[in-house]
Amino acid sequence: MALNYGQLTFPFRRFQIGKVYRGERAQRGRFREFYQADIDVIGDGKLDISNEAEIPSIIYRAFTALGLKRFQIRVNNRKILNGFYSMLGLTEQSGDVMRTVDKLDKIGPDKVRELLIEGGVAAEKAEEILKFIAITGSNQEVLTALEGYRGRSEVFDAGLDELNTVVKYLASFGVPETHFAVDLTIARGLDYYTGTVYETTMLDHPEIGSICSGGRYDNLAEYYTKKQLPGVGISIGLTRLFFVLEDQGYLNDALNTAPADVLILPMTDDLSLQLPWPPSCGRPASAPRSRRSGRSSSRSSPTPISCPSPTPCSWGG
């Protein structure tokens, strides 16, 4: 982003799929080496909050298109957490506290309490933290409960305003409330998140953890440029996701259908096939269909077609 700033149009929207590595104990649905899909929107100087609702709406549409039904996008705001910790006089420890709270699903409230106290948080404040993150109910009920803390911290108030807006926009983007929830336990362990944060879990596979997470980051580009490039993004753990798809039978080969036996990708501006079909090959029962690709790649190659003709059947360039 910093290197190519002058060639980009903002807000800049990007996605990529690649292999990533993580130092964790391999277990069911969790891997040290896996594929991940990233989606980000980056602004120049500012970025409208509507993007913080559009990102999870993309996840909802993508997962729904894959046939997944029982998943939930959990939403929170780091400003709410930072503001609450400042009310308790824990501003300097807020990062450590959030990283500890982020482990709640894995280790449970008792262990979180123990770790907070070991980290220097007074026992009564640890109880206040656990009481706060235990606020549950419908999205409106949680937001209403949070209103009771308003007026004690400007940071908290700003975060609550943002969370209310994101919840409203999520509904406007067509995400039903059955598929997203305000969850005060969501913190994300990485310090560069500054606002809205997300985690997505499969309700029938809680042991896998989040398969899709991300959030708002305002200062991530500051290591490379003096320009303010705020962004919001989310990452899908594709290997985890496909583990779930296979487990639920969505990757059954018998279910796979295609409109043609062969997909040919011409790498030219001409949409017609590059060579006429050799007469000696005969016409296949299901003729191949051509689809144009606007980009060339050394990794893309046409599917070879077997035929008795001595003339090579080279299709797609």
Secondary structure as GFF3:
##gff-version 3
##sequence-region A 1 317
A	DSSP	three_ten_helix	5	7	.	.	.	ID=ss1
A	DSSP	beta_strand	12	21	.	.	.	ID=ss2
A	DSSP	beta_strand	33	42	.	.	.	ID=ss3
A	DSSP	alpha_helix	50	65	.	.	.	ID=ss4
A	DSSP	beta_strand	71	77	.	.	.	ID=ss5
A	DSSP	alpha_helix	78	87	.	.	.	ID=ss6
A	DSSP	three_ten_helix	91	93	.	.	.	ID=ss7
A	DSSP	alpha_helix	94	101	.	.	.	ID=ss8
A	DSSP	alpha_helix	104	118	.	.	.	ID=ss9
A	DSSP	alpha_helix	123	133	.	.	.	ID=ss10
A	DSSP	alpha_helix	139	147	.	.	.	ID=ss11
A	DSSP	alpha_helix	154	172	.	.	.	ID=ss12
A	DSSP	three_ten_helix	177	179	.	.	.	ID=ss13
A	DSSP	beta_strand	180	182	.	.	.	ID=ss14
A	DSSP	beta_strand	196	202	.	.	.	ID=ss15
A	DSSP	three_ten_helix	206	208	.	.	.	ID=ss16
A	DSSP	beta_strand	210	217	.	.	.	ID=ss17
A	DSSP	three_ten_helix	220	223	.	.	.	ID=ss18
A	DSSP	beta_strand	231	237	.	.	.	ID=ss19
A	DSSP	alpha_helix	238	247	.	.	.	ID=ss20
A	DSSP	three_ten_helix	253	255	.	.	.	ID=ss21
A	DSSP	beta_strand	263	264	.	.	.	ID=ss22
A	DSSP	three_ten_helix	279	281	.	.	.	ID=ss23
A	DSSP	beta_strand	289	290	.	.	.	ID=ss24
###
